[in-house]
Amino acid sequence: MVKLPFADPIIDSISSKYELPKLKLSTDLYLDLIENIISQQLSGKVAKAIFTRFCSIFPNNYPAANLVLKLPDEKLREAGLSGAKTQYVKAIAEFSLSNDLTVIKFSQLSDEEIISQLVKVKGIGVWTAQMLLIFSLNRQNVFPVDDLAIRIGMQNLYGIASQGVQLKKDMIAIAENWQPNRTIGTRYIWLHINNTKVKAERL
């Protein structure tokens, strides 16, 4: 059994059954943001196919920001992006040309500072920024309360019957017990969901 850095019998039970895969620190936050935007509201398999097709449009399969901005919207739509995601991807490309999106720069910022900076970009909300914090920057204390799989998992595992604003409050209260390692608790919830009928597609 993996020894957790906090006490939570439910997470402890999950950790005794499954092992969390290791995450690698990203070297390209710009590309990660584009992939996260393209993946929103899609299954993992579909998202991967569209992202691969999107990248194949560009030389060396890399969507350099200046090339993304020059490309007609129709070309991005042909790759499978919706009209909204086409605009969001271009917004990220434009943002990257005037802002430092390097890992070195972001390593100097707090989670809150990173979220505050990223949500200025059209199409990037708090959830998308939190996914970057977890999977690209490996930040250890992130709790994406608006994540659908987290909500479903916590309702099931903790027997939460509340809804709406109260549901969020109840989830946040539980996650407070995971401080300062809320990312670990979050990832174990995803792991539980991935190994049950509902596929979260994240670990």
N, C-alpha and C positions, 0 to 999 in steps of 0.2 A: 504493500500500500504506500502511495506517495504521501509524504508528510506535508500537509498544507501549512502556509504561513498564517492561517487564521482558523478559528474553530467554527465549523458549520457542518453538522452531521449529514445534511443532505448532499452537500458538495463532497464531503468526505466519502460518502457512499459511492458517488459517481467516480471519484478518483480511484477507488478500489477496484473498479471494473474496467476502466479505460485509461489509456495514457495519452496525454496531450502531445500532439506533434510540436516539434520545435519551430519557431518562427525565425526567419532571417531578416536582418536589418536591410531595408531597401537602399538602393543606390540611385533611384530615379523617381522622386516624388511626383514630378510632372506626369510621367507616364502612368503612375499608380492612380493619380486623380482621374485621368481620362478613363482608365479601365474601370474604376469605381463608378463613374458616371454612367458608362455604357452598361454596366452590370445591374444598375438599379432596377428593381421590380422584374427581374428576369431570373429564370432558373440558371444554375451554374453552367450547364451544358450549352444552353442557348447563348448565354452571355459570352462564354469563351469563343464560340463560333463567330459571333458578330465582331468581337474585339480582334480576333485573328484576321477576319476579312477586312476590317477597317485598317489594320496595320499594313496589310498587303498592298494597299493603294500607294504607299510611299516607298521611296528608295530605301533599301536595306531594312524594310519592314519597320521603319521608325517614323512616327508622325511628328516630325520637327514642327515647332510652333509656327514658323513663317510659312511653311507649306500648307499646314492645316488652314490657316487664315486665307490663303490664296485659292484654296480648292472650292469650287462651286458647291453649294448646299446639295445639289442633286447627286453629286458623287458620293457624299456621305450618306444620303438617304438610300442610294443603291447598295451600300454596304450593310444596310440594315438598321441604321440609326433613325429614330423618330425625328420629327421636326424639332421638338423641344430639345432632345439630346444633341442634335446637330448644333443648335445654338449654345448649349452648355459646353460642349467640347471646344467650340471656337472661343468661348469666354475664358476657358482655362488657358488656351493657347495665348490669347491676348494678355491675360494676367501674368503668365510666365515670362513674357518678354520685358516686363517692367518691374518684376518682383523676384526676389531670390527664393527659389524653391529647392535649394540644395539641402541635403541632410545636415550638413555642417551648420547652416544657418538655423534650421528648425531645432537642432539639438540645443540651441541656446535659449529657446523659448519654452514657456510653460505650456501645459495642455490648453489652458484657457486662452492664452495669447495666440496659439496656433488656430484654435477654433474661431476666435474673433477675426483673425486675418482671412481665413479661408471662406467664411460665410459671406464675405463681401462679393465673392464671385458668383455670378448668376448660375443657378443650378446646384450649388454646393450648400447643403444644409448642415446642421449639427451632426446628424447621423453619418453623413459622408465623411466629414472631418474626423469623427471618432473612429471610423474604419481605418483611416490613414494612420491615426495615432496607434491603433492596436497592431495592424498587420504590416505597416511600413516602418513605423518608428519604434515599435515594441514598447510603448509606454505601459506601465504596470498598474495604473489606477484609473482605468477608464470603464465607465458603466453606461452603455447605450440603452437608456430606459425606453426609447422609442422603437427599438428593434423588435419586429414582429415575433421572431423566434424566441427571443428572450422573454417576451411577454407570455407567449404560449407555454414555454418551458417552466417559468416561475409559477404561473397559475396552476399548472399540473403538479409540480413538485412540492410546492409550499401550500397548496390548497387555498389559494387566494380567490375569494369570491367577489371582491369589489370590482368596480368598473370605473372608466373615465379618470378623472383627476385623482380620486382616492386610490385607484389601482396603481397609478404611478407613485403615489406617496408610499404605498405599502411595499412596492418593489424597491424603491430607494432606501427605505428603512431596513429591509433585509440586506441589501448590498452594503449598507454602512458597516455591517459586521465583517465585511471582507477588507475594509480599509487596512493598510494602504495598497492592497493588492486586488482591487476589484476586477481587473482584467482577467485574473486567474479564475475567479468565480464565474465571470461572464463566459469565458471559453469552455468551462466545464458544463455550463447550461447548454451551449451550442453542441458540445460533444454528446450530451445526453439526447438532444433532439435528433442529431444525425444518426443516432443508433436506435431510434424508435421510428414510428411510421412517418413522422413529419421530417422532411429533409431541410435542415437549416442551410446547408452548403457552406458553412463557415466553421472554422476551428480555432 
